[in-house]
Amino acid sequence: MHVDAILTGTVQQSGDRLRVTVQLVGSGSGRTLWSEKFDQTFTDIFGIQDSISDKVSRSLVRDLTEDQQKHLSKHYTNNTAAYDSYLMGLYFWNQRSKDSLEKAIEYFRQAVERDPSYALAYAMMADCYYLQLYYGFNSAPDRIRNAKAAAERALQLDDSVAEGHVATAMVQFYQNGDGAITELAHQGSMESLRRAVALNPNLAIAHQRYAWALCAFGHLDDGVPEMKLAQELDPLSPTNNTALGIILAFARQFREALEYCHKAAELDPNSGPIQENLAYAYTLNGMYQQAIERYQKELDLNPGSKAEVLASVATVLVAAGRSAEAEGIMRELTDLSKTGKADPYDMTQLYAARGEKEQAFEWFDKVLNREAAGVRGLVRMIRYDPLLDPLRSEARFKELLRQHKMASLLETR
């Protein structure tokens, strides 16, 4: 990670006693710059944190400014039980599955019940509600209302919490209630994300969401370095690696996209969306059999994604020149489409690959008719997806976007 020093150590607990042994080691020389042991009661965990942060910082920086000292000693809560619930919520928030987000919300709710002034817990709860909507786990109208209420509460309690501004930005994307991204929502969300980055330049999620926002509004060249920074700040995050892979695919950097999508799958092999992104990267690199295998694994992990996986596999087979094999799948997809189970965007990609543009545009019209078109990343997919390239030069593509008041997706900056 190109750092000058590494903080390492051990934590041992015996009853209510806690011993923390800490070392600060120079990454180049391997020399110990500073080390110390801390023995305190577990209920004084914040005191241990303060002692460690103060002594480490003073070993690295001779003179701390008043603002730096204030930042080091800041506690978002002084309630140990609330802090414990927050940590559990953070653990499940990082997993991004349907069940884990529900658990995360419950733990963050426990945290604010134990400490009603816990702004950071409110901010993370707001983000969980947004993620439920984004991933399609829960599309109930109360998701965005709950996210808005929790984000507002976080900033009322503490306007300096960067995570609160990130959550607010996500709400602002859909503030008019129907999912369309208005110019006002654009301005407000971008301001909130810039505020979050300014408050905490080391917050990976702020850079990741800012990168996606830049991409959604046509600033792909600016979004790629922001996403790279998010991945560098948290290189072991499956989410950051897969996100970097996808934005690199949009930038037509297919080999690099595959590298990061593959890393994400190594970090979290049991995530259906991450397997889907890896399959997508394999497809763009012409590695069709590997793509099919990953789509099949996605189906194993998420049996409810059958229609989406079938459409994607058929698209890969067509690209691989195996159209005869795709025909059998097409018949099954036709039956699924009659019951409304086929995903319009996946069907658009499939018919575009088959060169059947009239059918592709019929499905694309259904995509644009959907409510909340921006929720699951469709705005940036429509703007940049390489699998839609066969349609982009067609007059009907532009006509449909203008008809649905989404002509701005034809612009890139």
Buried (B, 14 or more C-beta within 10 A) or exposed (E): EEEEBEBEBEEEEEEEEBBBBBBBBEEEEEEEBBBBEBEBEEEBBBEBBBBBBBBBBBBEEEEBEEEEEEBBEEEBBEBBBBBBBBEBBBEBBBBBBBEBBBBBBBBBBBBBEBBEBBBBBBBBBBBBBBBBBBBEBBEEEEBBEBBBBBBBBBBEBBEEBBBBBBBBBBBBBBBEEEBBBBEEBBEBBBBBBBBBBEBBEEBBBBBBBBBBBBBBBBBBEBBBEBBBBBBBBBBEBBBBBBBBBBBBBBBEBBEBBBBBBBBBBEBBEEBBBBBBBBBBBBBBBEBBEBBBBBBBBBBEBBEEBEBBBBBBBBBBBBBBEBBEBBEEBBEBBEEBBEEEBBBBBBBBBBBBBBEEBEBBBBBBBBBBEBEBBBBBBBBBBBBBBBBBEBBBEBEBBBEBBEEBEBEBBBEEE
